[in-house]
Structure formats: C-alpha cells, structure tokens
Amino acid sequence: MIRTFSSTIRRREMDAVLTCMVDEKIGPGELNVKLIQTVKESLGCDGAVALRSPAVALSNALRALGLESGASVMLSALAPVWHYTTVVSLGFSPLVLDVDESTGLVTVDGVENGINNGGKVLVLHETMGIMPEIEKIMAFNIPVIEDISQSYGAVVPLLQPQENGSTEKLAGTFGIYAILGLEEFDTITAGGGAILLSASRAGWSSLKDILEDIPSIDVLPDINSALAWVQIKEFKRNEQSRKELFAMFQHSLSGSKNKTFLRGLDAESTIWSFPVVLNCSFKDAKQYAARKEIEILPAYDKTVIAAHEEELSESCIHAKSLYLRCVLFPLYPRLGSEAANKISKVLGSLP
C-alpha cells in the first residue's frame, strides 16, 4: 500500500539527530540557536524562536498583540482546528471565514466582511502551499499572523515594488508574525514543534517582551532542532522533487472529471501533498484507489469546519463542500518512479 504521507527524513537528517544524541545534547541548546539563525537567514526576518508546538507559537503571537479580552480573531474554516482551540483558550472569540472553492483560501472580500463584523486580527492559513491575495489583505491594516506550515518557500510577486526596489516577497514576511509548523506532516518536519518569527523589528520587539517569561518546557529541544535544521537546508532539493511529481499528477488529472486547486506557477506556491476535489463520492474514490494499493485521506478532517460543521454549515458553504469532497493523494520526495506512475494512472481514471 502506498501511504498518503511518508517522512522526508533521509540519512543526513538521521545523522544530525544521532550526533545530537551521541553528544548528549537533547534539551534546548546550541542546535536550537542554530536553527533559529538559519530560519532568520532564509526568510530575512528580524527575529525568531523555536517552540514545542504550533499552538504554543500562536498563543504567544496573540498575547504579543495585546488584544482585549473577547476580541474577535478571524480564522479560515479550513484552518487546522488547533487555531480555533488556541484562540478560545486565550479568551478570544473565533470569527470563522468561508473560503474560495477554487483555492481553499480566505478571500479579500471575506476578510473585509470579517473586519466589518468586528474582526481585529487575522490568522492566515496558507493552505496547500497556495498564497492568497495577501497584499490586498495587508492593505486593511489589521494585524496578520501567517501560518506558513504548508507554504514555506513560496515567493509572492508584488503588485507594488518595495522601497528597496524588490518586486517579490517570501511567504511569512507579510504578517506581523508567522508560524512555521514542524509537525509530522508539515512541509518542514522535526517530528513536532514550530518556529514563531517576525519580519519586522517592531513585531519582534513586542514578542521578545512576551518570551522573557516563557517556560523552558515550551522551547524546542535540540534533538528536534537538529532534524528541522537539516530539513531547511534540504528544502530546495525536496521541493524540486515535489514539484516534478505535482506536474506529473496534475497532467494526469487534467483529463478527468475531478480537479485540483488553482495555484501560482513556479515559485509562487509550494507543494504540500496532492489535493483532488472529487466529482464522485469519497467512498467510491477511496475504494477505487485502494484496489490499486493507494491510500487516500480526507484533506480537511482535522480542520475548523470538521470540528464545528453544524454551526458553520450555513456561513461556510464553500469550506463545507471542500471538506466533504477534497482528498489527498500521496506526494512526497521519497515516492519513487514506480509508485508515482501508479498514482498517475489512478488520477487519470478516477470515477
């Protein structure tokens, strides 16, 4: 059976972890600092901190904003459910936004409506590595926290050049804060954890004040940091493999009744799995793929809409539709040509 997800961990990643274990430096230490420096260099951000979970990262980012108790925090209906639970745990009110059915992303109009309904801050999940119209969203001048767990490395062409003349920016450098998840199935994995970063000096200054009191148990250990550090170093190679597979699968799917999401070309989006919006039922697709020894999974079974379907059904109709119809096919660097060809054939012949 070809599993939907498989680790991108190779020998180099394992060597880094084993070296950490041999040196008996397992807790937070030098490798945590090394990871932070690498992330700062790769994204050009002003500051970063490596933490034990994305929820811890989001919690500290929201605290740094100094929001009033009960403030409305806007979330995508297709964001992971921990976005919602973290917001609630801090005493804020989640304001869930519907998405564009062709991309799975919140829209500019949706954010504007959210602001008109009291939304004070936006947690922007860049689903499937696809970038939203982020410049237009930033023009609303509200705090934005980007979740780049699936979009790390994406490059956004700018509508208006920056003061330094640059015509593009990286995912994670638009919002006041960004969260790079390092969980098992994130694009960069450390087996768990997250990096909280800020591209602005003002944002990092506010965050540093919050982090002064952070308990050591919330800091990412070196054994995880070692794995994440090598993964970031190997990102371009892994991403090239993912893009080649994606192009192959997309071509096969193009002749079927099913579809995948619209996305920018080349570096405008990054690849995280292969989403297919089904024209048939999930049960039929799953059974068909299983007969060919391919595992497929629901794309949004651990999202906000999945956990709160009943209360969001009327306000988030596009998100509900995608929740019911979108699945993930296997796509990862270690897939191999034989498995890739088998998946490609199934994609072209899906019911």
C-alpha positions in Angstrom: 0.0 0.0 0.0 1.3 3.4 -1.0 0.6 5.6 2.1 -0.7 9.2 1.8 2.1 10.6 3.9 5.7 9.5 4.4 8.6 11.2 6.1 11.1 13.2 4.0 13.8 12.2 6.5 16.9 10.9 4.8 20.4 9.8 6.0 21.6 13.3 6.5 18.7 14.1 8.8 19.2 11.0 10.8 23.0 11.7 11.1 22.2 15.1 12.6 19.8 13.6 15.2 22.2 10.8 16.1 25.1 13.3 16.5 22.9 15.2 18.9 22.1 12.0 20.9 25.8 10.9 21.0 26.8 14.4 22.3 24.0 14.0 24.9 22.6 17.4 24.0 18.9 16.6 23.8 17.3 19.6 25.5 17.2 23.2 24.2 20.7 24.5 23.4 23.1 25.2 20.6 21.1 23.5 17.9 18.0 25.4 18.8 20.0 28.6 18.3 21.5 27.3 15.0 18.0 26.5 13.7 16.8 30.0 14.6 19.7 31.6 12.8 19.1 29.5 9.7 15.4 30.5 9.6 16.3 34.2 10.0 18.7 33.9 7.1 16.4 32.0 4.8 13.4 34.4 5.4 15.3 37.6 6.2 13.2 38.1 9.3 14.2 40.2 12.3 13.7 37.6 15.0 12.6 34.0 15.6 12.1 31.5 18.3 11.8 27.7 18.1 9.0 26.3 20.3 7.5 22.9 21.1 4.2 23.2 19.2 2.4 25.5 16.7 -0.3 26.1 19.4 2.3 27.5 21.7 3.6 29.7 18.9 0.1 31.0 18.1 -0.6 31.6 21.8 2.5 33.7 22.2 1.8 35.7 19.0 -1.7 36.6 20.0 -0.5 37.6 23.5 2.1 39.8 22.0 -0.6 41.7 20.1 -2.2 42.9 23.4 -5.7 42.2 22.3 -8.6 43.0 24.7 -10.4 40.0 26.3 -13.1 38.7 24.0 -11.6 40.3 20.8 -12.6 38.6 17.6 -9.9 36.7 15.8 -10.6 35.8 12.2 -9.8 32.2 11.1 -10.2 30.2 7.9 -12.9 27.5 8.1 -10.2 25.2 6.5 -7.5 26.1 9.1 -6.4 23.3 11.4 -8.7 23.0 14.4 -5.9 24.0 16.9 -6.2 27.6 15.5 -9.7 27.6 16.9 -9.0 25.9 20.2 -6.0 28.2 20.9 -8.0 31.3 20.3 -10.7 30.1 22.6 -8.3 29.1 25.3 -6.9 32.7 25.4 -10.4 34.1 26.0 -10.8 35.5 22.4 -13.7 34.9 20.1 -13.1 33.0 16.8 -14.7 34.6 13.7 -14.6 31.8 11.1 -14.4 32.9 7.4 -15.5 30.9 4.4 -13.1 30.2 1.5 -12.8 30.4 -2.3 -13.8 27.0 -3.6 -11.1 27.1 -6.3 -8.2 27.7 -3.9 -9.3 26.8 -0.4 -8.2 30.2 0.8 -9.9 33.0 2.5 -10.8 35.9 0.2 -10.2 39.6 0.3 -14.0 40.2 0.4 -14.3 37.6 3.2 -11.7 39.3 5.3 -13.3 42.7 4.7 -16.7 41.3 5.8 -15.0 39.8 8.8 -13.5 43.2 9.8 -16.9 44.8 9.3 -18.3 42.2 11.8 -15.7 43.1 14.4 -12.6 41.1 13.4 -9.5 42.6 15.0 -6.8 40.2 13.8 -6.4 37.6 11.0 -4.7 34.2 11.4 -4.0 33.4 7.8 -3.6 29.7 7.0 -1.9 29.4 3.6 -3.5 26.1 2.7 -1.8 23.6 0.4 1.1 25.9 -0.1 -1.1 28.3 -2.1 -0.8 32.0 -1.5 -3.9 34.3 -1.1 -4.1 37.9 -2.4 -2.0 38.8 0.6 -1.0 42.3 -0.5 -4.7 43.3 -0.7 -5.4 41.7 2.7 -2.5 43.5 4.2 -4.0 46.8 2.9 -6.7 46.5 5.5 -4.0 47.5 8.1 -5.0 44.9 10.7 -2.5 42.5 12.4 -2.0 39.3 10.3 -0.4 36.1 11.6 0.7 33.9 8.7 0.7 30.1 9.1 3.3 29.1 6.6 3.5 25.4 7.7 2.4 24.4 4.1 3.7 27.5 2.2 7.3 27.8 3.4 9.4 28.9 0.5 6.6 30.4 -1.6 7.6 33.6 -3.4 4.9 36.3 -4.0 5.2 38.7 -6.9 4.3 42.2 -5.6 1.7 44.5 -7.2 3.7 47.4 -5.9 7.6 47.2 -5.6 9.0 47.7 -2.1 11.0 50.8 -1.1 14.2 48.8 -1.7 13.1 48.1 -5.3 12.3 44.4 -4.6 9.4 43.1 -6.7 8.7 40.0 -4.6 8.4 38.8 -1.0 8.5 35.4 0.7 5.6 33.8 2.5 6.0 34.6 6.2 7.3 38.1 5.7 4.0 39.9 5.2 2.3 39.5 8.6 3.4 40.9 11.8 4.1 37.3 12.9 4.4 34.0 11.1 4.3 30.4 12.3 6.2 27.6 10.6 4.9 24.3 11.9 7.4 21.5 12.3 4.8 18.7 12.9 4.8 15.2 11.4 3.1 16.1 8.2 4.2 19.7 7.8 6.4 20.6 4.8 9.4 21.0 7.2 9.2 18.4 9.9 11.1 18.0 13.1 8.7 15.4 14.5 7.0 18.2 16.3 7.4 21.9 17.1 7.1 25.3 15.4 9.1 28.4 14.7 7.5 31.7 15.6 9.0 34.6 13.7 8.6 38.3 12.9 9.9 40.1 9.8 9.6 43.5 11.5 11.6 45.0 14.2 8.6 46.4 16.0 6.8 43.0 15.9 9.9 41.2 17.3 10.4 43.8 20.0 6.8 43.2 21.3 7.3 39.4 21.1 10.6 39.5 22.9 8.9 41.0 25.9 6.4 38.1 26.0 9.1 35.5 25.5 11.1 36.7 28.5 8.8 34.7 30.8 8.4 31.6 28.6 8.9 28.3 30.4 11.8 26.1 29.3 9.3 23.3 28.5 7.9 25.4 25.7 11.3 25.7 23.9 12.1 23.2 21.1 14.7 20.7 22.2 18.0 20.3 20.3 17.1 16.8 19.1 14.1 18.2 17.2 16.0 21.3 16.2 18.7 19.2 14.6 16.2 17.5 12.4 14.5 20.8 11.4 17.8 22.4 10.6 18.8 19.8 8.1 15.3 19.8 6.6 15.5 23.5 5.9 18.9 23.0 4.4 17.5 20.3 2.1 14.3 22.2 1.3 15.1 23.2 -2.2 16.0 19.6 -3.2 12.9 18.2 -1.7 10.7 20.9 -3.1 12.1 20.2 -6.6 11.1 16.6 -6.3 7.6 17.6 -5.1 7.1 20.0 -8.0 8.1 17.3 -10.5 5.6 14.9 -9.1 2.9 17.6 -8.8 3.3 18.5 -12.5 3.0 14.8 -13.4 -0.1 14.2 -11.3 -1.7 17.5 -12.5 -1.3 16.4 -16.1 -2.9 13.0 -15.4 -5.8 14.6 -13.6 -6.4 17.2 -16.3 -8.3 14.7 -18.5 -10.7 13.5 -15.7 -13.9 14.9 -14.2 -12.0 15.7 -11.0 -9.8 18.8 -10.3 -7.2 20.2 -8.1 -6.8 23.8 -6.8 -5.7 26.8 -8.8 -2.2 27.9 -7.8 0.6 30.2 -8.9 3.3 28.9 -11.2 6.9 28.1 -10.4 7.9 29.6 -7.0 4.6 31.3 -6.4 3.3 28.4 -4.4 4.9 25.4 -2.7 3.8 21.8 -2.8 2.2 20.0 0.2 0.6 16.7 -0.9 -1.7 16.5 -3.9 -5.3 17.7 -3.3 -8.1 16.4 -5.5 -11.6 17.9 -5.4 -13.8 14.9 -6.3 -16.6 14.7 -8.7 -17.6 11.4 -7.1 -18.1 10.3 -3.5 -15.2 9.9 -1.2 -16.2 6.3 -0.5 -16.1 5.4 -4.2 -12.7 7.2 -4.7 -11.2 5.6 -1.7 -12.3 2.1 -2.7 -11.1 2.6 -6.3 -7.6 3.8 -5.1 -7.4 1.0 -2.5 -7.8 -1.6 -5.2 -4.7 -0.1 -6.8 -3.0 -0.2 -3.4 -3.0 3.6 -2.9 -4.2 5.2 0.3 -6.1 8.5 0.1 -7.3 10.6 3.0 -9.8 13.4 3.5 -7.9 16.7 3.1 -9.8 18.6 5.8 -10.8 16.1 8.5 -8.9 17.9 11.3 -10.0 21.5 10.5 -12.3 24.1 12.0 -15.2 23.2 9.7 -14.8 19.5 10.5 -15.0 20.2 14.3 -17.8 22.7 14.0 -19.7 21.6 10.9 -23.2 22.0 12.3 -22.7 25.6 13.4 -20.8 26.7 10.3 -22.7 24.9 7.6 -24.7 28.0 6.5 -22.0 30.6 6.8 -19.1 28.5 5.3 -20.8 26.7 2.4 -17.6 26.5 0.2 -15.5 25.2 3.0 -18.1 22.6 3.8 -18.2 21.5 0.2 -14.4 21.1 0.1 -14.4 19.3 3.5 -16.8 16.7 2.0 -15.2 16.4 -1.4 -11.4 17.1 -1.2 -8.9 14.3 -0.7 -5.2 13.9 -0.6 -3.2 11.6 -2.8 0.4 10.6 -1.9 3.1 13.1 -2.9 6.5 13.2 -1.2 10.1 13.2 -2.3 10.8 9.5 -1.4 7.8 8.3 -3.5 9.8 6.6 -6.3 9.0 6.4 -10.0 7.1 3.1 -9.9 4.7 4.4 -7.2 4.4 7.8 -9.0 3.4 6.1 -12.2 0.8 4.0 -10.4 -0.7 7.1 -8.8 -0.7 9.0 -12.0 -2.7 6.3 -13.7 -5.3 6.2 -10.9 -5.7 10.0 -11.1 -6.4 9.8 -14.8 -9.1 7.1 -14.3 -10.8 8.2 -11.1 -14.6 7.7 -11.2 
